[in-house]
Amino acid sequence: MKLAVIGEYNSDFEPHVQTDTAIAHAASALCLDVQFEWISSVEAHIATLKHFDALWLAPGSPYRDLSRTLDAIRFAREHDIATLGTCGGYQHMVIEFARNVMGLRDAQHAEYDPYASCVIVSRLPCSLAGRELEISLSPGSRTAAAYGTHAITERYYCNFGVHPDHVYQISDAGFTVVGTDADGECRVMEIAEHRFFVGTLFVPQAKSRPDHPHPLITAFLLAAVR
């Protein structure tokens, strides 16, 4: 299978290196030949992405080209292409959904424009970078099925999240909240009827190991080839 990882690759940024190794761990466990390629947002043309079986929106933002990033996400969502977004990548999935499904054309990420009229992704009151926190998953969700449990602990690298005033408006529209932390804050969302369209505020690749591939990443690769 062919996997496109959209983001501005930086070998000094730990989550990017972890993304590479996590893909290798899961591919090995599944005996899959996974050819993956990092694609800068400025090169994320739809004509290029048509040749891939899956799309991973990587951590690390802002992206160099917001418009092309959102077009790529829309293409994957509308064409049932397996899509995983982690940290910043997930935040961009939320922006795309708000703009193109909910009709909030001015939906914006505070990292691009903190004074926008409709800030959907805002700076967190307290940074989660470097923290590991417990998360409760909704029974029956794709994410819970991937983990095989409803209680998980994951690591974060982020300073931004979905604005609390918009979370359940977005969830009711179909990008459903399926994971919350101890304070009830949204940490995982998914589209149930999609092949695989899951976004996590945490970085699952940080906990992948050669002898224990991350279950969510394994489920993502499996969805891409089914």
Backbone as CSV, one residue per row, in Angstrom:
resi,resn,N_x,N_y,N_z,CA_x,CA_y,CA_z,C_x,C_y,C_z
1,MET,0.838,-1.196,0.000,0.000,0.000,0.000,0.868,1.238,0.000
2,LYS,0.300,2.357,-0.453,1.027,3.624,-0.511,0.364,4.616,0.433
3,LEU,1.184,5.200,1.282,0.707,6.122,2.310,1.376,7.477,2.133
4,ALA,0.563,8.531,2.066,1.080,9.895,2.012,1.003,10.510,3.401
5,VAL,2.130,11.038,3.877,2.167,11.735,5.161,2.333,13.216,4.855
6,ILE,1.298,13.992,5.120,1.347,15.420,4.820,1.850,16.181,6.036
7,GLY,2.871,16.980,5.806,3.457,17.781,6.876,4.804,18.318,6.433
8,GLU,5.345,19.199,7.237,6.642,19.806,6.923,7.702,19.056,7.717
9,TYR,8.244,18.004,7.112,9.116,17.080,7.840,10.336,17.776,8.441
10,ASN,10.578,17.465,9.705,11.722,18.018,10.433,12.331,16.898,11.263
11,SER,13.523,16.468,10.894,14.167,15.342,11.581,14.513,15.656,13.031
12,ASP,14.486,16.937,13.407,14.752,17.325,14.795,13.486,17.355,15.641
13,PHE,12.339,17.154,15.000,11.055,17.175,15.707,10.661,15.731,16.007
14,GLU,10.693,15.363,17.277,10.532,13.966,17.680,9.287,13.285,17.113
15,PRO,8.111,13.930,17.123,6.932,13.246,16.576,7.054,12.867,15.101
16,HIS,7.862,13.593,14.333,8.029,13.223,12.929,8.852,11.947,12.796
17,VAL,9.905,11.850,13.559,10.711,10.627,13.556,9.871,9.458,14.077
18,GLN,9.066,9.706,15.095,8.203,8.673,15.658,7.148,8.211,14.653
19,THR,6.709,9.109,13.790,5.753,8.743,12.751,6.360,7.694,11.824
20,ASP,7.593,7.931,11.399,8.288,6.979,10.522,8.402,5.605,11.183
21,THR,8.854,5.590,12.420,9.084,4.309,13.091,7.770,3.598,13.395
22,ALA,6.732,4.363,13.729,5.436,3.749,14.040,4.841,3.070,12.812
23,ILE,5.004,3.679,11.650,4.529,3.056,10.413,5.272,1.748,10.179
24,ALA,6.579,1.781,10.383,7.392,0.574,10.191,6.989,-0.527,11.163
25,HIS,6.720,-0.161,12.412,6.309,-1.150,13.412,5.006,-1.846,13.002
26,ALA,4.017,-1.040,12.632,2.705,-1.591,12.281,2.774,-2.404,11.001
27,ALA,3.510,-1.910,10.015,3.632,-2.624,8.738,4.276,-3.988,8.948
28,SER,5.305,-4.036,9.776,5.989,-5.295,10.048,5.058,-6.288,10.725
29,ALA,4.297,-5.816,11.704,3.388,-6.700,12.431,2.301,-7.251,11.524
30,LEU,1.896,-6.456,10.536,0.824,-6.869,9.620,1.357,-7.583,8.379
31,CYS,2.692,-7.649,8.261,3.324,-8.222,7.058,2.853,-7.477,5.805
32,LEU,2.790,-6.161,5.910,2.389,-5.309,4.804,3.599,-4.583,4.232
33,ASP,3.636,-4.460,2.924,4.642,-3.634,2.279,4.067,-2.225,2.171
34,VAL,4.414,-1.372,3.111,3.891,-0.010,3.146,4.953,0.951,2.632
35,GLN,4.665,1.562,1.516,5.541,2.585,0.963,4.963,3.943,1.358
36,PHE,5.692,4.653,2.214,5.161,5.944,2.651,6.087,7.082,2.231
37,GLU,5.463,8.210,2.007,6.190,9.374,1.495,5.700,10.635,2.202
38,TRP,6.642,11.408,2.722,6.296,12.704,3.298,6.084,13.699,2.155
39,ILE,4.983,14.435,2.229,4.657,15.423,1.211,4.392,16.753,1.900
40,SER,5.174,17.753,1.561,4.938,19.085,2.114,3.566,19.572,1.678
41,SER,2.936,20.371,2.515,1.607,20.883,2.178,1.606,21.673,0.868
42,VAL,2.720,22.294,0.535,2.760,23.064,-0.716,2.776,22.154,-1.936
43,GLU,3.071,20.873,-1.724,3.104,19.897,-2.818,1.912,18.939,-2.762
44,ALA,0.968,19.199,-1.884,-0.159,18.282,-1.679,-1.256,18.506,-2.708
45,HIS,-0.920,18.275,-3.968,-1.877,18.418,-5.059,-2.796,17.194,-5.111
46,ILE,-4.036,17.396,-5.435,-4.982,16.283,-5.530,-4.510,15.265,-6.563
47,ALA,-3.952,15.738,-7.662,-3.474,14.828,-8.699,-2.404,13.878,-8.162
48,THR,-1.615,14.359,-7.222,-0.590,13.518,-6.598,-1.206,12.548,-5.600
49,LEU,-2.135,13.037,-4.796,-2.717,12.222,-3.726,-3.601,11.098,-4.251
50,LYS,-4.067,11.196,-5.479,-4.904,10.153,-6.068,-4.178,8.815,-6.149
51,HIS,-2.858,8.846,-6.085,-2.068,7.626,-6.234,-1.799,6.940,-4.891
52,PHE,-2.351,7.480,-3.802,-2.108,6.915,-2.475,-3.359,6.238,-1.930
53,ASP,-3.134,5.229,-1.078,-4.234,4.476,-0.476,-4.673,5.046,0.865
54,ALA,-3.850,5.886,1.464,-4.154,6.420,2.790,-3.442,7.755,2.969
55,LEU,-3.961,8.533,3.902,-3.430,9.870,4.153,-3.274,10.075,5.652
56,TRP,-2.075,10.498,6.067,-1.807,10.811,7.480,-1.440,12.289,7.558
57,LEU,-2.236,13.051,8.319,-1.940,14.454,8.581,-1.063,14.514,9.814
58,ALA,0.183,14.911,9.621,1.196,14.789,10.662,1.136,15.922,11.682
59,PRO,1.740,15.702,12.860,1.892,16.783,13.839,2.799,17.873,13.269
60,GLY,2.774,19.009,13.923,3.630,20.111,13.498,2.861,21.106,12.671
61,SER,2.560,22.251,13.232,1.835,23.287,12.505,2.373,24.651,12.971
62,PRO,2.113,25.684,12.173,1.249,25.693,10.993,1.899,25.031,9.781
63,TYR,1.047,24.539,8.891,1.531,24.022,7.629,1.840,25.192,6.700
64,ARG,2.698,24.941,5.732,3.105,26.013,4.824,1.960,26.464,3.922
65,ASP,1.051,25.546,3.576,-0.062,25.899,2.691,-1.355,25.351,3.286
66,LEU,-2.079,26.206,3.961,-3.326,25.801,4.612,-4.364,25.365,3.587
67,SER,-4.503,26.102,2.505,-5.523,25.813,1.506,-5.348,24.426,0.903
68,ARG,-4.120,24.084,0.520,-3.878,22.772,-0.081,-4.064,21.656,0.948
69,THR,-3.714,21.932,2.185,-3.916,20.942,3.241,-5.396,20.622,3.394
70,LEU,-6.231,21.649,3.435,-7.672,21.437,3.595,-8.263,20.764,2.364
71,ASP,-7.764,21.095,1.180,-8.235,20.428,-0.041,-7.898,18.936,-0.001
72,ALA,-6.703,18.613,0.506,-6.279,17.212,0.598,-7.185,16.442,1.559
73,ILE,-7.496,17.051,2.691,-8.365,16.401,3.672,-9.762,16.206,3.093
74,ARG,-10.263,17.216,2.414,-11.590,17.099,1.811,-11.619,15.969,0.783
75,PHE,-10.587,15.886,-0.030,-10.497,14.830,-1.037,-10.545,13.454,-0.371
76,ALA,-9.771,13.273,0.686,-9.739,11.987,1.383,-11.079,11.677,2.039
77,ARG,-11.695,12.687,2.621,-12.987,12.479,3.300,-14.072,12.125,2.288
78,GLU,-14.121,12.825,1.179,-15.190,12.616,0.207,-14.987,11.362,-0.643
79,HIS,-13.747,10.863,-0.715,-13.461,9.679,-1.529,-13.185,8.437,-0.681
80,ASP,-13.545,8.502,0.588,-13.447,7.351,1.490,-12.032,6.782,1.567
81,ILE,-11.055,7.666,1.579,-9.659,7.262,1.718,-9.308,7.255,3.199
82,ALA,-8.710,6.176,3.670,-8.351,6.071,5.083,-7.499,7.265,5.500
83,THR,-7.930,7.940,6.560,-7.283,9.183,6.983,-7.088,9.201,8.490
84,LEU,-5.866,9.506,8.892,-5.528,9.665,10.310,-4.886,11.031,10.493
85,GLY,-5.340,11.760,11.487,-4.727,13.047,11.816,-4.326,13.045,13.272
86,THR,-3.087,13.408,13.553,-2.612,13.422,14.932,-2.109,14.814,15.282
87,CYS,-2.502,15.285,16.468,-2.097,16.602,16.962,-2.511,17.686,15.955
88,GLY,-1.570,18.402,15.372,-1.897,19.456,14.425,-2.679,18.951,13.226
89,GLY,-2.383,17.730,12.787,-3.112,17.158,11.662,-4.588,17.002,11.969
90,TYR,-4.903,16.547,13.161,-6.290,16.426,13.595,-6.972,17.788,13.622
91,GLN,-6.275,18.787,14.105,-6.857,20.128,14.180,-7.261,20.627,12.795
92,HIS,-6.468,20.288,11.778,-6.804,20.700,10.412,-7.986,19.904,9.863
93,MET,-8.146,18.663,10.287,-9.321,17.886,9.909,-10.589,18.553,10.423
94,VAL,-10.529,19.093,11.626,-11.676,19.779,12.215,-12.009,21.039,11.417
95,ILE,-10.993,21.807,11.050,-11.217,23.027,10.264,-11.870,22.685,8.928
96,GLU,-11.351,21.648,8.255,-11.920,21.250,6.957,-13.374,20.856,7.102
97,PHE,-13.682,20.071,8.115,-15.056,19.616,8.327,-15.975,20.799,8.601
98,ALA,-15.531,21.717,9.438,-16.349,22.877,9.783,-16.641,23.724,8.541
99,ARG,-15.633,23.896,7.693,-15.825,24.725,6.500,-16.695,24.054,5.447
100,ASN,-16.392,22.792,5.151,-16.988,22.162,3.975,-18.198,21.291,4.251
101,VAL,-18.409,20.878,5.497,-19.592,20.108,5.839,-20.612,20.989,6.560
102,MET,-20.123,21.785,7.495,-21.020,22.607,8.298,-21.294,23.970,7.677
103,GLY,-20.528,24.329,6.663,-20.738,25.608,5.985,-20.171,26.812,6.710
104,LEU,-19.286,26.566,7.685,-18.657,27.679,8.411,-17.410,28.103,7.635
105,ARG,-17.608,28.845,6.567,-16.531,29.142,5.648,-15.406,29.956,6.266
106,ASP,-15.704,30.655,7.361,-14.679,31.457,8.025,-14.043,30.714,9.206
107,ALA,-14.331,29.414,9.340,-13.720,28.629,10.426,-12.207,28.698,10.316
108,GLN,-11.534,28.923,11.436,-10.092,29.176,11.378,-9.375,28.572,12.585
109,HIS,-8.091,28.405,12.401,-7.171,27.921,13.435,-6.452,29.139,14.004
110,ALA,-6.427,29.259,15.323,-5.837,30.440,15.960,-4.359,30.601,15.647
111,GLU,-3.683,29.527,15.290,-2.264,29.628,14.981,-2.038,30.389,13.684
112,TYR,-3.034,30.370,12.790,-2.957,31.126,11.549,-3.501,32.547,11.736
113,ASP,-4.614,32.649,12.467,-5.234,33.961,12.664,-5.988,33.967,13.994
114,PRO,-5.334,34.421,15.071,-5.982,34.409,16.392,-7.153,35.375,16.503
115,TYR,-7.274,36.294,15.530,-8.342,37.291,15.582,-9.439,37.019,14.557
116,ALA,-9.454,35.798,14.019,-10.473,35.422,13.033,-11.867,35.493,13.653
117,SER,-12.869,35.667,12.799,-14.243,35.808,13.285,-14.812,34.502,13.827
118,CYS,-14.254,33.364,13.383,-14.757,32.060,13.833,-13.582,31.140,14.122
119,VAL,-13.051,31.256,15.321,-11.907,30.432,15.720,-12.427,29.082,16.228
120,ILE,-12.201,28.037,15.417,-12.645,26.689,15.764,-11.590,25.966,16.591
121,VAL,-10.316,26.190,16.250,-9.199,25.602,16.989,-8.476,26.733,17.709
122,SER,-8.440,26.665,19.020,-7.894,27.754,19.829,-6.752,27.263,20.708
123,ARG,-5.993,28.206,21.247,-4.908,27.857,22.154,-5.489,27.277,23.441
124,LEU,-4.905,26.184,23.914,-5.368,25.557,25.148,-5.048,26.443,26.352
125,PRO,-5.922,26.488,27.339,-5.640,27.273,28.545,-4.340,26.835,29.220
126,CYS,-4.053,25.545,29.126,-2.828,24.984,29.701,-2.231,24.009,28.694
127,SER,-0.991,24.227,28.309,-0.348,23.370,27.316,-0.338,21.912,27.760
128,LEU,-0.536,21.015,26.777,-0.477,19.580,27.051,0.851,18.976,26.624
129,ALA,1.728,19.784,26.080,2.999,19.283,25.543,3.792,18.528,26.602
130,GLY,4.172,17.300,26.262,4.980,16.485,27.151,4.220,15.736,28.220
131,ARG,2.903,15.849,28.242,2.108,15.194,29.277,1.496,13.889,28.772
132,GLU,1.308,12.950,29.678,0.572,11.725,29.395,-0.688,11.741,30.251
133,LEU,-1.842,11.563,29.605,-3.110,11.663,30.311,-4.037,10.524,29.924
134,GLU,-4.944,10.186,30.819,-5.927,9.144,30.565,-7.061,9.686,29.694
135,ILE,-7.592,8.812,28.860,-8.676,9.162,27.950,-9.714,8.055,28.000
136,SER,-10.982,8.439,28.016,-12.084,7.481,27.968,-12.642,7.446,26.555
137,LEU,-12.771,6.235,25.986,-13.278,6.065,24.632,-14.724,5.585,24.651
138,SER,-15.490,6.049,23.676,-16.904,5.672,23.598,-17.050,4.225,23.147
139,PRO,-17.824,3.427,23.896,-18.083,2.042,23.476,-18.712,2.024,22.079
140,GLY,-18.271,1.089,21.263,-18.822,0.975,19.913,-18.138,1.835,18.882
141,SER,-17.230,2.706,19.298,-16.526,3.556,18.336,-15.429,2.766,17.639
142,ARG,-15.032,3.226,16.466,-13.938,2.594,15.735,-12.654,2.655,16.554
143,THR,-12.441,3.777,17.228,-11.217,3.944,18.010,-11.160,2.969,19.172
144,ALA,-12.269,2.806,19.884,-12.306,1.854,20.996,-12.079,0.436,20.495
145,ALA,-12.623,0.125,19.326,-12.437,-1.214,18.755,-10.969,-1.455,18.427
146,ALA,-10.294,-0.422,17.934,-8.878,-0.553,17.599,-8.045,-0.846,18.847
147,TYR,-8.340,-0.155,19.925,-7.588,-0.344,21.173,-8.000,-1.607,21.915
148,GLY,-9.254,-2.015,21.727,-9.757,-3.159,22.479,-10.035,-2.831,23.928
149,THR,-10.214,-1.545,24.217,-10.497,-1.097,25.582,-11.134,0.284,25.516
150,HIS,-11.721,0.700,26.633,-12.346,2.024,26.694,-11.523,3.009,27.517
151,ALA,-10.397,2.568,28.052,-9.551,3.438,28.870,-8.113,3.356,28.364
152,ILE,-7.564,4.488,27.938,-6.209,4.515,27.395,-5.422,5.663,28.023
153,THR,-4.115,5.628,27.855,-3.241,6.715,28.290,-2.332,7.057,27.120
154,GLU,-2.286,8.330,26.751,-1.511,8.747,25.588,-0.731,10.033,25.869
155,ARG,0.267,10.273,25.012,1.164,11.417,25.172,0.783,12.549,24.214
156,TYR,0.961,13.766,24.691,0.624,14.960,23.903,1.865,15.799,23.601
157,TYR,1.739,16.575,22.496,2.771,17.545,22.144,2.147,18.901,21.795
158,CYS,0.886,19.089,22.134,0.141,20.208,21.549,-0.128,21.364,22.519
159,ASN,-0.372,22.511,21.876,-0.756,23.718,22.598,-2.122,24.235,22.142
160,PHE,-2.734,23.546,21.167,-4.018,23.979,20.621,-5.004,22.816,20.641
161,GLY,-6.301,23.142,20.652,-7.337,22.120,20.620,-8.630,22.710,20.093
162,VAL,-9.630,21.866,19.881,-10.920,22.340,19.387,-11.565,23.228,20.449
163,HIS,-12.020,24.388,20.017,-12.620,25.340,20.958,-13.854,24.712,21.613
164,PRO,-13.945,24.758,22.942,-15.062,24.114,23.653,-16.434,24.565,23.177
165,ASP,-16.540,25.805,22.692,-17.842,26.310,22.251,-18.318,25.654,20.960
166,HIS,-17.418,24.970,20.253,-17.776,24.389,18.950,-17.745,22.862,18.927
167,VAL,-17.186,22.259,19.960,-16.959,20.811,19.933,-18.224,20.031,19.617
168,TYR,-19.290,20.253,20.353,-20.460,19.404,20.191,-21.329,19.822,19.008
169,GLN,-21.171,21.028,18.542,-21.785,21.429,17.277,-21.172,20.609,16.135
170,ILE,-19.851,20.467,16.169,-19.143,19.668,15.165,-19.495,18.195,15.320
171,SER,-19.533,17.724,16.548,-19.859,16.323,16.817,-21.249,15.971,16.310
172,ASP,-22.212,16.850,16.546,-23.590,16.605,16.106,-23.697,16.586,14.584
173,ALA,-22.758,17.260,13.913,-22.773,17.311,12.445,-22.160,16.064,11.821
174,GLY,-21.518,15.195,12.637,-21.020,13.936,12.099,-19.569,13.626,12.337
175,PHE,-18.773,14.618,12.752,-17.383,14.341,13.138,-17.444,14.178,14.652
176,THR,-17.680,12.957,15.070,-18.175,12.673,16.411,-17.074,12.572,17.458
177,VAL,-17.327,13.157,18.608,-16.422,13.020,19.752,-16.533,11.594,20.289
178,VAL,-15.420,10.868,20.289,-15.422,9.491,20.801,-14.377,9.279,21.894
179,GLY,-13.648,10.345,22.249,-12.646,10.240,23.298,-12.547,11.528,24.080
180,THR,-12.626,11.432,25.405,-12.535,12.607,26.261,-11.587,12.322,27.419
181,ASP,-11.005,13.405,27.967,-10.111,13.228,29.112,-10.905,13.303,30.409
182,ALA,-10.187,13.332,31.517,-10.837,13.306,32.832,-11.707,14.535,33.077
183,ASP,-11.399,15.641,32.372,-12.183,16.865,32.514,-13.309,16.959,31.494
184,GLY,-13.487,15.908,30.698,-14.539,15.908,29.691,-14.170,16.636,28.412
185,GLU,-12.879,16.993,28.266,-12.443,17.711,27.078,-12.233,16.745,25.907
186,CYS,-12.621,17.195,24.718,-12.528,16.373,23.515,-11.077,16.072,23.153
187,ARG,-10.788,14.782,22.919,-9.429,14.379,22.558,-9.378,13.458,21.335
188,VAL,-10.506,12.844,20.970,-10.569,11.980,19.787,-11.897,12.203,19.079
189,MET,-11.849,12.284,17.731,-13.073,12.402,16.938,-12.967,11.465,15.741
190,GLU,-14.116,11.027,15.243,-14.122,10.154,14.077,-15.440,10.287,13.322
191,ILE,-15.420,9.895,12.062,-16.631,9.814,11.243,-16.977,8.337,11.118
192,ALA,-18.079,7.934,11.689,-18.406,6.512,11.827,-18.590,5.808,10.492
193,GLU,-19.223,6.489,9.513,-19.552,5.816,8.260,-18.399,5.810,7.267
194,HIS,-17.311,6.455,7.602,-16.146,6.502,6.721,-15.302,5.242,6.906
195,ARG,-14.546,4.870,5.876,-13.628,3.731,5.961,-12.721,3.862,7.179
196,PHE,-12.127,5.035,7.353,-11.315,5.360,8.522,-11.024,6.852,8.450
197,PHE,-11.631,7.603,9.344,-11.419,9.057,9.405,-11.370,9.411,10.883
198,VAL,-10.163,9.360,11.443,-9.969,9.500,12.890,-8.942,10.593,13.168
199,GLY,-9.270,11.456,14.109,-8.344,12.498,14.523,-8.108,12.424,16.023
200,THR,-6.846,12.544,16.430,-6.503,12.508,17.857,-5.675,13.737,18.210
201,LEU,-5.985,14.343,19.339,-5.173,15.471,19.783,-3.824,14.986,20.300
202,PHE,-3.775,13.763,20.784,-2.518,13.182,21.242,-1.734,12.624,20.052
203,VAL,-0.535,12.137,20.332,0.357,11.610,19.298,0.560,10.118,19.562
204,PRO,-0.258,9.250,18.963,-0.153,7.817,19.243,1.199,7.223,18.848
205,GLN,1.820,7.785,17.821,3.101,7.232,17.363,4.183,7.298,18.448
206,ALA,3.993,8.171,19.439,4.985,8.310,20.504,5.076,7.057,21.370
207,LYS,4.026,6.227,21.353,4.013,5.043,22.212,4.151,3.741,21.420
208,SER,4.441,3.847,20.150,4.646,2.642,19.344,6.029,2.057,19.616
209,ARG,6.102,0.737,19.660,7.360,0.033,19.890,7.470,-1.125,18.894
210,PRO,8.688,-1.556,18.572,8.843,-2.670,17.622,8.072,-3.916,18.021
211,ASP,8.061,-4.217,19.327,7.360,-5.413,19.799,5.921,-5.123,20.220
212,HIS,5.502,-3.874,20.087,4.133,-3.493,20.432,3.702,-2.329,19.548
213,PRO,3.422,-2.605,18.265,2.960,-1.544,17.359,1.709,-0.884,17.919
214,HIS,1.547,0.381,17.639,0.392,1.071,18.200,-0.893,0.550,17.559
215,PRO,-1.905,0.189,18.366,-3.122,-0.413,17.822,-3.914,0.505,16.894
216,LEU,-3.903,1.804,17.156,-4.662,2.708,16.292,-3.998,2.831,14.921
217,ILE,-2.679,2.847,14.891,-1.957,2.934,13.628,-2.087,1.626,12.850
218,THR,-2.083,0.522,13.553,-2.314,-0.775,12.921,-3.702,-0.828,12.284
219,ALA,-4.711,-0.330,13.006,-6.083,-0.312,12.490,-6.196,0.606,11.272
220,PHE,-5.465,1.693,11.295,-5.442,2.641,10.175,-4.895,1.970,8.918
221,LEU,-3.772,1.278,9.025,-3.201,0.613,7.859,-4.116,-0.503,7.357
222,LEU,-4.724,-1.238,8.273,-5.642,-2.294,7.869,-6.834,-1.729,7.112
223,ALA,-7.372,-0.603,7.578,-8.517,0.014,6.912,-8.167,0.433,5.492
224,ALA,-6.918,0.852,5.300,-6.491,1.319,3.984,-6.453,0.201,2.946
225,VAL,-6.166,-1.017,3.386,-6.017,-2.117,2.429,-7.274,-2.982,2.308
226,ARG,-8.261,-2.749,3.164,-9.482,-3.558,3.096,-10.412,-3.036,2.026
